[in-house]
Amino acid sequence: MLRDPGEPVPVVMTMHDTEEAGMTRALDEIAAVEAVVEPPRMIRIEAL
């Protein structure tokens, strides 16, 4: 799929085990980046 220059694209990242406070700080820093057009979201992946 081709996108126009400057058109936003979704980015998905999977992280290793970490503490929630660290993820919250990272999401706050990502949200502060001028190029980010929507608030970042966190989805937990837990072992059952």
PDB file of N, CA, C and O in Angstrom:
ATOM      1  N   MET A   1       0.846  -1.169   0.000  1.00  0.00           N
ATOM      2  CA  MET A   1       0.000   0.000   0.000  1.00  0.00           C
ATOM      3  C   MET A   1       0.898   1.241   0.000  1.00  0.00           C
ATOM      4  O   MET A   1       1.763   1.384   0.864  1.00  0.00           O
ATOM      5  N   LEU A   2       0.697   2.110  -0.942  1.00  0.00           N
ATOM      6  CA  LEU A   2       1.468   3.338  -1.017  1.00  0.00           C
ATOM      7  C   LEU A   2       0.804   4.431  -0.185  1.00  0.00           C
ATOM      8  O   LEU A   2      -0.421   4.513  -0.091  1.00  0.00           O
ATOM      9  N   ARG A   3       1.638   5.256   0.407  1.00  0.00           N
ATOM     10  CA  ARG A   3       1.131   6.369   1.211  1.00  0.00           C
ATOM     11  C   ARG A   3       1.696   7.663   0.655  1.00  0.00           C
ATOM     12  O   ARG A   3       2.793   7.691   0.097  1.00  0.00           O
ATOM     13  N   ASP A   4       0.936   8.726   0.813  1.00  0.00           N
ATOM     14  CA  ASP A   4       1.413  10.035   0.410  1.00  0.00           C
ATOM     15  C   ASP A   4       2.478  10.502   1.392  1.00  0.00           C
ATOM     16  O   ASP A   4       2.415  10.167   2.575  1.00  0.00           O
ATOM     17  N   PRO A   5       3.463  11.277   0.918  1.00  0.00           N
ATOM     18  CA  PRO A   5       4.465  11.813   1.844  1.00  0.00           C
ATOM     19  C   PRO A   5       3.792  12.598   2.971  1.00  0.00           C
ATOM     20  O   PRO A   5       2.887  13.396   2.728  1.00  0.00           O
ATOM     21  N   GLY A   6       4.234  12.367   4.184  1.00  0.00           N
ATOM     22  CA  GLY A   6       3.667  13.046   5.337  1.00  0.00           C
ATOM     23  C   GLY A   6       2.436  12.391   5.918  1.00  0.00           C
ATOM     24  O   GLY A   6       1.960  12.802   6.976  1.00  0.00           O
ATOM     25  N   GLU A   7       1.907  11.373   5.243  1.00  0.00           N
ATOM     26  CA  GLU A   7       0.722  10.681   5.765  1.00  0.00           C
ATOM     27  C   GLU A   7       1.121   9.811   6.959  1.00  0.00           C
ATOM     28  O   GLU A   7       2.117   9.092   6.887  1.00  0.00           O
ATOM     29  N   PRO A   8       0.358   9.866   8.060  1.00  0.00           N
ATOM     30  CA  PRO A   8       0.705   9.060   9.239  1.00  0.00           C
ATOM     31  C   PRO A   8       0.649   7.565   8.945  1.00  0.00           C
ATOM     32  O   PRO A   8      -0.135   7.112   8.111  1.00  0.00           O
ATOM     33  N   VAL A   9       1.483   6.813   9.637  1.00  0.00           N
ATOM     34  CA  VAL A   9       1.480   5.360   9.544  1.00  0.00           C
ATOM     35  C   VAL A   9       1.408   4.773  10.950  1.00  0.00           C
ATOM     36  O   VAL A   9       1.962   5.355  11.882  1.00  0.00           O
ATOM     37  N   PRO A  10       0.744   3.641  11.122  1.00  0.00           N
ATOM     38  CA  PRO A  10       0.713   3.012  12.446  1.00  0.00           C
ATOM     39  C   PRO A  10       2.058   2.353  12.749  1.00  0.00           C
ATOM     40  O   PRO A  10       2.727   1.839  11.852  1.00  0.00           O
ATOM     41  N   VAL A  11       2.439   2.376  14.015  1.00  0.00           N
ATOM     42  CA  VAL A  11       3.663   1.716  14.469  1.00  0.00           C
ATOM     43  C   VAL A  11       3.282   0.820  15.638  1.00  0.00           C
ATOM     44  O   VAL A  11       2.624   1.270  16.576  1.00  0.00           O
ATOM     45  N   VAL A  12       3.692  -0.448  15.590  1.00  0.00           N
ATOM     46  CA  VAL A  12       3.409  -1.400  16.654  1.00  0.00           C
ATOM     47  C   VAL A  12       4.751  -1.910  17.183  1.00  0.00           C
ATOM     48  O   VAL A  12       5.615  -2.316  16.406  1.00  0.00           O
ATOM     49  N   MET A  13       4.919  -1.889  18.499  1.00  0.00           N
ATOM     50  CA  MET A  13       6.147  -2.387  19.122  1.00  0.00           C
ATOM     51  C   MET A  13       5.793  -3.424  20.169  1.00  0.00           C
ATOM     52  O   MET A  13       4.807  -3.271  20.890  1.00  0.00           O
ATOM     53  N   THR A  14       6.584  -4.472  20.256  1.00  0.00           N
ATOM     54  CA  THR A  14       6.449  -5.472  21.301  1.00  0.00           C
ATOM     55  C   THR A  14       7.676  -5.355  22.195  1.00  0.00           C
ATOM     56  O   THR A  14       8.806  -5.365  21.707  1.00  0.00           O
ATOM     57  N   MET A  15       7.460  -5.245  23.488  1.00  0.00           N
ATOM     58  CA  MET A  15       8.556  -5.049  24.438  1.00  0.00           C
ATOM     59  C   MET A  15       8.779  -6.303  25.275  1.00  0.00           C
ATOM     60  O   MET A  15       7.896  -7.148  25.419  1.00  0.00           O
ATOM     61  N   HIS A  16       9.973  -6.393  25.814  1.00  0.00           N
ATOM     62  CA  HIS A  16      10.281  -7.448  26.778  1.00  0.00           C
ATOM     63  C   HIS A  16       9.576  -7.138  28.094  1.00  0.00           C
ATOM     64  O   HIS A  16       8.985  -6.069  28.248  1.00  0.00           O
ATOM     65  N   ASP A  17       9.637  -8.059  29.030  1.00  0.00           N
ATOM     66  CA  ASP A  17       9.027  -7.824  30.349  1.00  0.00           C
ATOM     67  C   ASP A  17       9.593  -6.543  30.948  1.00  0.00           C
ATOM     68  O   ASP A  17      10.801  -6.308  30.909  1.00  0.00           O
ATOM     69  N   THR A  18       8.724  -5.730  31.493  1.00  0.00           N
ATOM     70  CA  THR A  18       9.147  -4.476  32.105  1.00  0.00           C
ATOM     71  C   THR A  18       8.141  -4.062  33.156  1.00  0.00           C
ATOM     72  O   THR A  18       7.051  -4.627  33.247  1.00  0.00           O
ATOM     73  N   GLU A  19       8.514  -3.072  33.948  1.00  0.00           N
ATOM     74  CA  GLU A  19       7.596  -2.553  34.946  1.00  0.00           C
ATOM     75  C   GLU A  19       6.679  -1.519  34.306  1.00  0.00           C
ATOM     76  O   GLU A  19       7.079  -0.792  33.396  1.00  0.00           O
ATOM     77  N   GLU A  20       5.452  -1.465  34.794  1.00  0.00           N
ATOM     78  CA  GLU A  20       4.468  -0.560  34.205  1.00  0.00           C
ATOM     79  C   GLU A  20       4.900   0.904  34.299  1.00  0.00           C
ATOM     80  O   GLU A  20       4.636   1.682  33.382  1.00  0.00           O
ATOM     81  N   ALA A  21       5.550   1.283  35.380  1.00  0.00           N
ATOM     82  CA  ALA A  21       5.987   2.675  35.534  1.00  0.00           C
ATOM     83  C   ALA A  21       6.947   3.070  34.408  1.00  0.00           C
ATOM     84  O   ALA A  21       6.875   4.188  33.896  1.00  0.00           O
ATOM     85  N   GLY A  22       7.831   2.169  34.027  1.00  0.00           N
ATOM     86  CA  GLY A  22       8.756   2.446  32.926  1.00  0.00           C
ATOM     87  C   GLY A  22       8.025   2.609  31.601  1.00  0.00           C
ATOM     88  O   GLY A  22       8.358   3.484  30.802  1.00  0.00           O
ATOM     89  N   MET A  23       7.037   1.769  31.377  1.00  0.00           N
ATOM     90  CA  MET A  23       6.253   1.875  30.145  1.00  0.00           C
ATOM     91  C   MET A  23       5.463   3.173  30.122  1.00  0.00           C
ATOM     92  O   MET A  23       5.356   3.818  29.079  1.00  0.00           O
ATOM     93  N   THR A  24       4.912   3.559  31.261  1.00  0.00           N
ATOM     94  CA  THR A  24       4.149   4.800  31.335  1.00  0.00           C
ATOM     95  C   THR A  24       5.047   5.989  31.007  1.00  0.00           C
ATOM     96  O   THR A  24       4.637   6.885  30.269  1.00  0.00           O
ATOM     97  N   ARG A  25       6.266   6.009  31.545  1.00  0.00           N
ATOM     98  CA  ARG A  25       7.211   7.090  31.235  1.00  0.00           C
ATOM     99  C   ARG A  25       7.550   7.104  29.746  1.00  0.00           C
ATOM    100  O   ARG A  25       7.598   8.166  29.126  1.00  0.00           O
ATOM    101  N   ALA A  26       7.785   5.925  29.176  1.00  0.00           N
ATOM    102  CA  ALA A  26       8.114   5.840  27.752  1.00  0.00           C
ATOM    103  C   ALA A  26       6.947   6.334  26.893  1.00  0.00           C
ATOM    104  O   ALA A  26       7.164   7.049  25.914  1.00  0.00           O
ATOM    105  N   LEU A  27       5.728   5.967  27.243  1.00  0.00           N
ATOM    106  CA  LEU A  27       4.561   6.420  26.486  1.00  0.00           C
ATOM    107  C   LEU A  27       4.390   7.927  26.585  1.00  0.00           C
ATOM    108  O   LEU A  27       3.998   8.573  25.613  1.00  0.00           O
ATOM    109  N   ASP A  28       4.681   8.493  27.753  1.00  0.00           N
ATOM    110  CA  ASP A  28       4.612   9.955  27.914  1.00  0.00           C
ATOM    111  C   ASP A  28       5.636  10.647  27.014  1.00  0.00           C
ATOM    112  O   ASP A  28       5.335  11.672  26.402  1.00  0.00           O
ATOM    113  N   GLU A  29       6.834  10.090  26.936  1.00  0.00           N
ATOM    114  CA  GLU A  29       7.873  10.669  26.086  1.00  0.00           C
ATOM    115  C   GLU A  29       7.507  10.552  24.605  1.00  0.00           C
ATOM    116  O   GLU A  29       7.722  11.489  23.835  1.00  0.00           O
ATOM    117  N   ILE A  30       6.959   9.411  24.210  1.00  0.00           N
ATOM    118  CA  ILE A  30       6.530   9.224  22.820  1.00  0.00           C
ATOM    119  C   ILE A  30       5.417  10.211  22.481  1.00  0.00           C
ATOM    120  O   ILE A  30       5.422  10.802  21.401  1.00  0.00           O
ATOM    121  N   ALA A  31       4.469  10.391  23.386  1.00  0.00           N
ATOM    122  CA  ALA A  31       3.347  11.303  23.152  1.00  0.00           C
ATOM    123  C   ALA A  31       3.818  12.743  22.973  1.00  0.00           C
ATOM    124  O   ALA A  31       3.167  13.526  22.282  1.00  0.00           O
ATOM    125  N   ALA A  32       4.940  13.094  23.588  1.00  0.00           N
ATOM    126  CA  ALA A  32       5.459  14.464  23.509  1.00  0.00           C
ATOM    127  C   ALA A  32       6.163  14.765  22.183  1.00  0.00           C
ATOM    128  O   ALA A  32       6.456  15.925  21.891  1.00  0.00           O
ATOM    129  N   VAL A  33       6.435  13.743  21.385  1.00  0.00           N
ATOM    130  CA  VAL A  33       7.098  13.948  20.096  1.00  0.00           C
ATOM    131  C   VAL A  33       6.120  14.632  19.144  1.00  0.00           C
ATOM    132  O   VAL A  33       4.983  14.185  18.994  1.00  0.00           O
ATOM    133  N   GLU A  34       6.550  15.691  18.515  1.00  0.00           N
ATOM    134  CA  GLU A  34       5.662  16.492  17.660  1.00  0.00           C
ATOM    135  C   GLU A  34       5.064  15.686  16.502  1.00  0.00           C
ATOM    136  O   GLU A  34       3.936  15.951  16.086  1.00  0.00           O
ATOM    137  N   ALA A  35       5.798  14.720  15.988  1.00  0.00           N
ATOM    138  CA  ALA A  35       5.328  13.944  14.835  1.00  0.00           C
ATOM    139  C   ALA A  35       4.244  12.929  15.199  1.00  0.00           C
ATOM    140  O   ALA A  35       3.585  12.394  14.308  1.00  0.00           O
ATOM    141  N   VAL A  36       4.049  12.657  16.478  1.00  0.00           N
ATOM    142  CA  VAL A  36       3.041  11.684  16.911  1.00  0.00           C
ATOM    143  C   VAL A  36       1.673  12.363  16.863  1.00  0.00           C
ATOM    144  O   VAL A  36       1.450  13.376  17.525  1.00  0.00           O
ATOM    145  N   VAL A  37       0.754  11.792  16.068  1.00  0.00           N
ATOM    146  CA  VAL A  37      -0.541  12.444  15.830  1.00  0.00           C
ATOM    147  C   VAL A  37      -1.670  11.890  16.693  1.00  0.00           C
ATOM    148  O   VAL A  37      -2.721  12.522  16.801  1.00  0.00           O
ATOM    149  N   GLU A  38      -1.480  10.727  17.309  1.00  0.00           N
ATOM    150  CA  GLU A  38      -2.485  10.155  18.214  1.00  0.00           C
ATOM    151  C   GLU A  38      -1.781   9.696  19.483  1.00  0.00           C
ATOM    152  O   GLU A  38      -0.605   9.334  19.442  1.00  0.00           O
ATOM    153  N   PRO A  39      -2.481   9.706  20.598  1.00  0.00           N
ATOM    154  CA  PRO A  39      -1.842   9.251  21.837  1.00  0.00           C
ATOM    155  C   PRO A  39      -1.433   7.777  21.723  1.00  0.00           C
ATOM    156  O   PRO A  39      -2.197   6.959  21.210  1.00  0.00           O
ATOM    157  N   PRO A  40      -0.242   7.442  22.197  1.00  0.00           N
ATOM    158  CA  PRO A  40       0.161   6.021  22.177  1.00  0.00           C
ATOM    159  C   PRO A  40      -0.678   5.220  23.171  1.00  0.00           C
ATOM    160  O   PRO A  40      -1.180   5.752  24.162  1.00  0.00           O
ATOM    161  N   ARG A  41      -0.812   3.950  22.882  1.00  0.00           N
ATOM    162  CA  ARG A  41      -1.606   3.061  23.737  1.00  0.00           C
ATOM    163  C   ARG A  41      -0.783   1.833  24.120  1.00  0.00           C
ATOM    164  O   ARG A  41       0.112   1.410  23.387  1.00  0.00           O
ATOM    165  N   MET A  42      -1.101   1.284  25.263  1.00  0.00           N
ATOM    166  CA  MET A  42      -0.422   0.082  25.720  1.00  0.00           C
ATOM    167  C   MET A  42      -1.434  -1.051  25.818  1.00  0.00           C
ATOM    168  O   MET A  42      -2.519  -0.885  26.374  1.00  0.00           O
ATOM    169  N   ILE A  43      -1.068  -2.190  25.278  1.00  0.00           N
ATOM    170  CA  ILE A  43      -1.889  -3.403  25.404  1.00  0.00           C
ATOM    171  C   ILE A  43      -1.013  -4.462  26.051  1.00  0.00           C
ATOM    172  O   ILE A  43       0.022  -4.835  25.499  1.00  0.00           O
ATOM    173  N   ARG A  44      -1.414  -4.943  27.200  1.00  0.00           N
ATOM    174  CA  ARG A  44      -0.629  -5.956  27.906  1.00  0.00           C
ATOM    175  C   ARG A  44      -0.748  -7.314  27.222  1.00  0.00           C
ATOM    176  O   ARG A  44      -1.813  -7.701  26.742  1.00  0.00           O
ATOM    177  N   ILE A  45       0.368  -8.017  27.192  1.00  0.00           N
ATOM    178  CA  ILE A  45       0.386  -9.400  26.737  1.00  0.00           C
ATOM    179  C   ILE A  45       0.832 -10.216  27.941  1.00  0.00           C
ATOM    180  O   ILE A  45       1.985 -10.122  28.361  1.00  0.00           O
ATOM    181  N   GLU A  46      -0.058 -11.005  28.490  1.00  0.00           N
ATOM    182  CA  GLU A  46       0.258 -11.754  29.693  1.00  0.00           C
ATOM    183  C   GLU A  46       0.197 -13.248  29.422  1.00  0.00           C
ATOM    184  O   GLU A  46      -0.624 -13.722  28.637  1.00  0.00           O
ATOM    185  N   ALA A  47       1.081 -13.977  30.087  1.00  0.00           N
ATOM    186  CA  ALA A  47       1.050 -15.436  29.992  1.00  0.00           C
ATOM    187  C   ALA A  47      -0.115 -15.952  30.822  1.00  0.00           C
ATOM    188  O   ALA A  47      -0.370 -15.474  31.927  1.00  0.00           O
ATOM    189  N   LEU A  48      -0.804 -16.921  30.280  1.00  0.00           N
ATOM    190  CA  LEU A  48      -1.936 -17.515  31.016  1.00  0.00           C
ATOM    191  C   LEU A  48      -1.531 -18.817  31.651  1.00  0.00           C
ATOM    192  O   LEU A  48      -2.346 -19.462  32.310  1.00  0.00           O
TER     193      LEU A  48
END
